Amino acid sequence: MTPQNELRLLPWSGPDGKPCYLSTDDSGGYMSRLADNMEAEQLGRAAELVEQVSTRLACRDAGPEDLRRMLTELTAALQDVLRVATSRGHLLATSHPRF
């Protein structure tokens, strides 16, 4: 098993919203590839959502319900992006240790 500081934060939550981690030395293994693919999908969805919201807000006809829905979706996407950034930051820190 890898040391605690080398665990990978996965892009999904476990029961009760608790973070899930992967302990492996195989970055090309099934679970690592699954996590990579899910992170790519989450980042892609976030980018699409930002574009859609920007377009919608430019029309200036978004009502309160539209704004609430957009904020809810953007918040969820931002949480995904932050999880990916945290995970990748930890991966960078363990693959490129400071001297």
Secondary structure, DSSP 8 states (H G I E B T S, - for coil): ---GGG-EEEEEE-GGG-EEEE--S-TTSHHHHHHHHHHHHHHHHHHHHHHHHHHHHHTT---HHHHHHHHHHHHHHHHHHHHHHHHHHHHHHHHS---
